[in-house]
Amino acid sequence: MRRLALARICLVTLVASRTPLAQAFSRNCIHTLSVPSRPKTSRRLPAMQTSESETAVIRPLTLSGCCECRVCTFSVTVLDAQRVPIVDCHCPSCRKHAAAALTTWLPAMPQALSWLGKAPKKVRTICTGHGGAVTKVVCPDCFSVMAMEQIAGNSGLVEVNLGCIDDGDYADVTAGRVADETRWPCSMKLEKSERCTDSRVQWHPAVARGLKTKRPPSFWPVTGGCLCGANRFEISSGMVGEIQNCHCTQCRKLGGAPFVSWTPVKEDEFRWTTAADTLVAVRTSTEASRETCIVCGTTMKMVYDWQSGTVWPAVGSFDDDCLPPSVPQMEEALYRVVHICVKSQAPWVKLPDQASERLDYTFE
């Protein structure tokens, strides 16, 4: 050690002299004279490389919702606002219950769903997408379909109907949906999937290719009814050729669907073939009422006070086998397809294409 110390002193003196020999020595040999230090008990490790997904912060998000009449309210918490799963269900029973082309659900854990306000009623039915019996949660007053529980015997899963989620501010009817970050954050990212796509309806998405003066004679009469089968109807004129897909918040909450589709029919061409005492006319606005089964909650027809001689059956309540069997045949049977109340369109709904007519409100 003493020799090494003397060598270091000589090296420092040599380097200080700035001679060519000193400079060459310092360049080539100085590292041979360094004394290795004693290893420390702790040392800084190199930074670990992490992917963007690993560094992303998982933030839970709580959404609120209610039925159309607002007596039943709920909140549901999703685990990660950046990965929110939603599912479009095309199964016949879900479509019939909502009287719509499809229903959209938000899966969640049972403990993440909290019910407030008036206690909802339970309707036992099936969902072929889940392969068995389920329990639908329905408002006892307005019959909005809000959630699905006890899915095929699986008590560890619930699904909330996305049409009943409060996704904006609708206080101003003329403004339609106004974005509200406290209700539906725009940073939320949805991951959509579908089930029962083999049961997809032929009338959505569809565009009108037929003529108003021509009716397809092979597709009448049209029959339909509610989910539980207690109430059935018939339209003698058959497929009348016009479908209006309504995106208003009232239709979405009552059906628990992205939108509800209606078709105009002459009043004398519509008749109830089976009308039980469970069929009631529910006043849903100052100008219209909806005829609904109070057992299962299916809305089958809407009647406007000011529109004498015309009624509006819900196309989603029609029997599948009485409609044109393919999309091209369906489009030939339609002379008008229009999306109405698109100012109130849900933020999670994408209109199929630009070929269909669009109206900001119900009538323009």
HELIX and SHEET records of a PDB file:
HELIX    1   1 ARG A    2  ALA A   16  1                                  15    
HELIX    2   2 PRO A   20  ASN A   28  1                                   9    
HELIX    3   3 ILE A   30  LEU A   33  5                                   4    
HELIX    4   4 GLU A   52  THR A   55  1                                   4    
HELIX    5   5 PRO A   92  ALA A   98  1                                   7    
HELIX    6   6 PRO A  110  ALA A  112  5                                   3    
HELIX    7   7 LEU A  162  CYS A  164  5                                   3    
HELIX    8   8 THR A  197  SER A  199  5                                   3    
HELIX    9   9 THR A  249  GLY A  255  1                                   7    
HELIX   10  10 GLU A  267  GLU A  269  5                                   3    
HELIX   11  11 VAL A  315  SER A  317  5                                   3    
HELIX   12  12 ASP A  320  CYS A  322  5                                   3    
HELIX   13  13 VAL A  327  ALA A  333  1                                   7    
HELIX   14  14 VAL A  342  SER A  344  5                                   3    
SHEET    1   A 3 LEU A  61  CYS A  66  0                                        
SHEET    2   A 3 CYS A  72  VAL A  78 -1                                        
SHEET    3   A 3 LEU A 113  GLY A 117 -1                                        
SHEET    1   B 7 LYS A 121  CYS A 127  0                                        
SHEET    2   B 7 GLY A 132  VAL A 138 -1                                        
SHEET    3   B 7 VAL A 145  GLU A 149 -1                                        
SHEET    4   B 7 VAL A 158  ASN A 161 -1                                        
SHEET    5   B 7 THR A 103  ALA A 108 -1                                        
SHEET    6   B 7 VAL A  84  CYS A  89 -1                                        
SHEET    7   B 7 LEU A 190  ARG A 195  1                                        
SHEET    1   C 3 VAL A 222  GLY A 225  0                                        
SHEET    2   C 3 ARG A 232  ILE A 235 -1                                        
SHEET    3   C 3 PHE A 270  THR A 274 -1                                        
SHEET    1   D 4 VAL A 260  TRP A 262  0                                        
SHEET    2   D 4 GLU A 242  CYS A 246 -1                                        
SHEET    3   D 4 ARG A 336  ILE A 340  1                                        
SHEET    4   D 4 GLU A 357  ARG A 358  1                                        
SHEET    1   E 5 VAL A 265  LYS A 266  0                                        
SHEET    2   E 5 THR A 310  PRO A 313 -1                                        
SHEET    3   E 5 THR A 299  TYR A 304 -1                                        
SHEET    4   E 5 ALA A 288  CYS A 293 -1                                        
SHEET    5   E 5 LEU A 279  ARG A 283 -1                                        
END                                                                             
